[in-house]
Amino acid sequence: MAESDLDLEKQLYIEKIIKTINFGSIVITVHNGAITQIDYTEKIRFANTNRK
């Protein structure tokens, strides 16, 4: 697949996710050679605040 084959809307969406999440994962689902779904999970990390 050439770079131009990637739909601009999908490309921009993936770039947006990469720029906005600090920790997490992106899952790209492909069916018959085409992207059909994009899922992302963002992990939020909290400072260790041990109360005694």
N, C-alpha and C positions, 0 to 999 in steps of 0.2 A: 504494500500500500504506500503510495507516494504521500508526502506531506500535504499536498493540495487535496487529497481524498478525504481528509478529516474535515467534517462539517465545521464551519466557522463558529456556529453557535455552541457546539460541543467543546471545541477548543477553548473558547472564551470562558465557558463554564468551568472547565477543569483548571484553567489558569487562575480564575477567581478563587476557587477552593484552595489551591496551593498557596495563594497570597494571604488568605484570611485565617487558616488554621495554624496553630503553633504545634500541637501534638495531635496525631490521629492517623487515619488511613483513608485511602480512596480506592474503591473497587469499581472497575470498569467491566461491565458485562458485554460480551460480544456474541452475536448470533449470526451465522452465515457471513462472517467477515465484516459485519457492521456493528457499531456501538449501539446497543439497545437500552442500556441503563447505566447510570452513574450514581453510586452511593458513596457517602462519606460519613465517617464517624469522627467526631472531635472529642478529644480527651481533655478534661479540665484538671489541672494540677493545683492543689491547695497547699499553702505553706503548712509545715508541721506545727500545729498549735496544741502541744500537750498541756492539758490543765491538770494541776495537782491539787 
